[in-house]
Amino acid sequence: MENDQILITKFLRGDQRAFDRLVLRHQEKVRQFMYRATGDVDDANDLAQEVFIKVYRYLHRFRGGSEFSTWLYRVGVNVLNSHFRRQRVRSWLPLGESEDPDGSLPDDDRRYQFRQLLAHLPRLSSQERQVVVLRGLQELSVADTARILSTSENVVKVAYHTARKKLKELLKDVQ
């Protein structure tokens, strides 16, 4: 099986099928990432398509200094930021950590808590939301999150801690 770098090289030399194979390899991860960030299947599909359109246009800029998947997530974060700016709806998902670890809350209560959380997420800074999505939802390591966001690991740790603290305070009355 050809690795990402081989497929990228082939595509940059004119092999369109190499790009198709690259998309097939990564499309589900990108679609899941978009779904977790938006909570909407149609938006997730549209945004994933937008990511791969941007990748197609700008793959020549990928220098290989990091993993292709890291660069791909960075493109995804940029697409999400544009999407939320356009819609002025900031529907970032929660930390992926349930306040209901044993699943005992009824679905209606879980949905209510989730809606309340979504209503408060715009109060987080852009960086905090990005860290919450990458670190909390995608379960990326601190190092990978820092690479994707072009920042230090310390900044990621602080932003994640701060975001969690803010969300817990904002949601303390939501039960």
Secondary structure, 3 states (H helix, E strand, C coil): CCCHHHHHHHHHCCCHHHHHHHHHHHHHHHHHHHHHHHCCHHHHHHHHHHHHHHHHHHHHHCCCCCCHHHHHHHHHHHHHHHHHHHHCCCCCCCCCCCCCCCCCCCHHHHHHHHHHHHHHHHHCCHHHHHHHHHHHHCCCCHHHHHHHCCCCHHHHHHHHHHHHHHHHHHCCCCC
